[in-house]
Amino acid sequence: MSEVSEESPQITYEKWYPDVPPVMDSQELADLLSASDQVIRTWAREGVIPSHRAPGARKFKFLRHEIFEWLVENRYDPQDDNQTST
């Protein structure tokens, strides 16, 4: 019998998400998220979404594993709408 690890299991992105490249530009990410390229670039500049840019470069790059982690951490929970503030 194998032991159950308390850490999250390693996700094999190539297996589960073969159509999503490991490194994306803003247009590829916009297509993935059904958003506009301008919104993605604004989020990147404001630090809303994880992104990378080489020194002196103009274009942002986005790493698939960071984007998926960000999506999970920021997913919508309808239960939050039902809670009342006191």
C-alpha positions as CSV (number, residue, x, y, z in Angstrom):
1,M,0.0,0.0,0.0
2,S,1.4,3.4,-0.9
3,E,1.7,6.3,1.4
4,V,-0.5,9.4,0.8
5,S,1.6,12.6,0.6
6,E,0.2,15.7,2.2
7,E,1.7,17.8,-0.6
8,S,-0.4,18.4,-3.7
9,P,0.3,15.9,-6.4
10,Q,2.6,16.9,-9.3
11,I,0.5,18.0,-12.2
12,T,1.6,16.8,-15.6
13,Y,0.6,19.8,-17.7
14,E,1.7,18.1,-21.0
15,K,-0.7,15.3,-20.3
16,W,-3.7,17.2,-19.1
17,Y,-3.2,20.4,-21.1
18,P,-1.4,19.5,-24.3
19,D,-2.7,22.5,-26.2
20,V,-1.4,25.0,-23.7
21,P,2.2,26.0,-24.3
22,P,4.5,26.2,-21.2
23,V,5.4,29.8,-22.0
24,M,2.8,32.1,-23.5
25,D,2.7,35.7,-24.8
26,S,-0.1,38.0,-23.9
27,Q,-2.2,37.1,-27.0
28,E,-1.9,33.4,-26.3
29,L,-3.0,33.9,-22.7
30,A,-5.8,36.2,-23.8
31,D,-7.1,33.5,-26.1
32,L,-6.9,30.9,-23.3
33,L,-8.8,33.1,-20.9
34,S,-11.2,34.5,-23.4
35,A,-10.0,38.0,-22.6
36,S,-8.5,40.8,-24.7
37,D,-4.8,41.2,-25.1
38,Q,-5.0,44.7,-23.7
39,V,-6.7,43.4,-20.5
40,I,-3.9,40.8,-20.1
41,R,-1.2,43.4,-20.5
42,T,-2.9,45.7,-18.1
43,W,-3.2,43.0,-15.5
44,A,0.5,42.1,-16.0
45,R,1.6,45.8,-15.6
46,E,-0.5,46.1,-12.4
47,G,0.8,42.9,-11.0
48,V,-2.7,41.3,-11.0
49,I,-1.5,38.2,-12.9
50,P,1.9,36.5,-12.7
51,S,4.2,37.6,-15.6
52,H,7.8,37.9,-16.6
53,R,9.6,40.5,-18.7
54,A,13.3,40.5,-19.6
55,P,15.2,43.7,-18.6
56,G,14.6,46.2,-21.4
57,A,12.0,44.0,-23.1
58,R,8.5,45.3,-24.0
59,K,6.6,42.0,-24.1
60,F,5.4,40.0,-21.2
61,K,5.7,36.3,-20.9
62,F,3.5,34.0,-18.9
63,L,4.3,30.6,-17.5
64,R,1.6,28.0,-17.7
65,H,2.1,26.6,-14.2
66,E,2.0,30.1,-12.7
67,I,-1.2,31.0,-14.6
68,F,-2.9,27.8,-13.6
69,E,-1.9,28.3,-9.9
70,W,-3.2,31.9,-10.1
71,L,-6.5,30.7,-11.6
72,V,-7.0,28.2,-8.8
73,E,-6.1,30.7,-6.1
74,N,-8.4,33.4,-7.5
75,R,-11.3,31.2,-8.6
76,Y,-14.8,32.5,-8.0
77,D,-16.6,31.0,-5.0
78,P,-20.4,31.6,-5.1
79,Q,-20.5,30.9,-1.3
80,D,-18.6,34.3,-0.8
81,D,-21.7,36.1,-2.2
82,N,-23.9,34.5,0.4
83,Q,-21.9,35.7,3.4
84,T,-23.0,38.9,5.0
85,S,-20.6,41.3,6.5
86,T,-21.0,42.1,10.2
